[in-house]
């Protein structure tokens, strides 16, 4: 029900439905709620959901962690996003893309480029098309010529 409401654009209703649940939410439900919070820019409520996840979930879930990371970036909470990103046990391409894109969209283009350079040099994961688009967006704002060399190497 929560997923359907969220996907149909009834984001507030999805959150209200979540709040009225009488069972513990699973990680899938929490991912949906984080997405709804991202859509609304509901930083305070999303932070409370993140806190709930840290207190109640005993097993780490990479999809949920990336949903929380994306939530913080979309809400402009770059410090929280960076803290979460740095402390992730394993970062996937989506984690890197979310950070690079979030920095670029918020006008922190040098940070986006530096993070991309760190990713490419560390060879932790291969960039995908979305990562490349995000870093090119950042490059166009900063006139970073060295990044083009990195992109050619990738």
Secondary structure, 3 states (H helix, E strand, C coil): CHHHHHHCCCHHHHHHHHHCCCCCCCHHHHHHHHHHHHHHCCHHHHHHHHHHHHHHCCCCCHHHHHHHHHHHHHCCCHHHHHHHHHCCCCCCHHHHHHHHHHHHHCCCHHHHHHHHHHHHHHCCCCCCHHHHHHHHHHHHHHCCCHHHHHHHHC
